[in-house]
């Protein structure tokens, strides 16, 4: 009897398993993938980096290898039901320096019939097909999620490189879509340093089209900002994992030149700055507030007539503006200093002057002028820097093979450092941004940031263009500084704090004229 009951129970369990298995809807893929000759031709074309097209499948290798498969799923009913299941998922707002969109949870274990069916097809038969085409062994790792891009959502320039990612893919499930709707997949060329240069190809999303490309040191791409206000760019995306391609050492940009102050006296301050900020007792109040929070905004900083004069000159003069890149790090315009009109050049001199260095010392308590006294924190930082310099010097002497013995008797006292700064006049408009990047994190140091904005009287926070400060390797924002006319923003950051300027989106353009925001951006070092 016991064995009979056990047999009956096993039958019930088996029935349950069958029912669960039958819930997965089989995803039939594009017929062209079944053709052996097509597979051989794609494999040969991919290895030779040459174009190939057959039916719904197209391979192009400019600017880097990518493949487009139209009508990827053979059943329109399956596509419709897949869309419904995906739109029923919970989506989470995702926003940082690189992107803004909504994303689902990982779809690795979702049990909806069509999601499960597509997942099985992608990471089963299609993964095998792809491995044969590439001639590499792809892992069974399932890495897939769903994204919704709506009005002003964007994913800026990046290369997708992360250990284990070999092939990236995107399956579009969109309504009828035109290039004017935005949301295109833009592909970049690269320069001799493997840095992205310019967009040379834009793929417009199309329903039931799969795009895939090899993740490599040159696979720079972006999802352009969605401009359509009434459409949702729905897509499934992820990666097939395998042995990563070799990456050469990342290009390191040359450091931005730093300069000591210009020999200008306090006459400049009285000419340009609101008298309230030149009062010693008020400077003490500013310093007390700054030392509490490491940041402050000084409203109506310049005299009103000076502010208006510079504002007009920035908008109307024939300043030569140059776009700064590369786009995986930044995209905005900077003014050529030798083309600045007189009043703008004078404002630049003000922020670069000895008198202003001393004023900043009074505002912040930082040693930006020799008249500013030391404090305990400064001495501690100097001790750390001195020990670092001594160690580097000792290593240098050892490496040079010095055998005279005189180096051990040399004084290890560190010469007082000369405060320095670097700065630029910037112009921000639709599409401008800066990004966090690896090089910035490794070179971060103590510094005082200064930003003085112009032309933002009607600027709104939803336009972007604000500066965010974040802790290194963390998503949480420590501070957000919004641009405000004639409001001097000062922020002191340590070696673990990074900053970026949020992408300026389509809303900033207005109905008839292009809005532009200007600022003087300086960084001061003790």
Secondary structure, 3 states (H helix, E strand, C coil): CHHHHHHHHHHHHHHHHHHHHHCCCCCCECHHHHCHHHHHHHHHHHHHCCCEEECCEEEECCCCCEEEECCCECCHHHHHHHHHHHHCCCEEEEECCCEEEEEECCCCCCCCHHHHHHHHHHHHHHHHHHHHHHCCCCCCCCCEEEEEECCCCEEEEECCCCCCEEEEEEEECCCCCCHHHECCEEEEEECCCCCEEEEEEEECCCCCEEEEEECCCCCCEEECCECCCCCCEEEEEEEEECCCCCCCCCCCCCCCCCECCECCCCHHHHHHECHHHHCHHHHHHHHHHHHHHCEEEECCCECHHHHHHHHHHHHHCCCCEEEECCCCCEEEEEECHHHCCHHHHHHHHHHHEHHHHHHHHHHHCCCCCCCCCCCHHHHHHHHHHHHHHHHHHHHHHHHHCCCCCHHHHCCCCCCCCCCEEEEEEEEECCCCEECCCHHHHHCCCCEEEEEEEECCCCCCHHHCCCEEEEECCCCCEEEEECCCCCCEEEEEECCCEEEEECCCCHHHHCCCCCCCEEEEEEEEEC
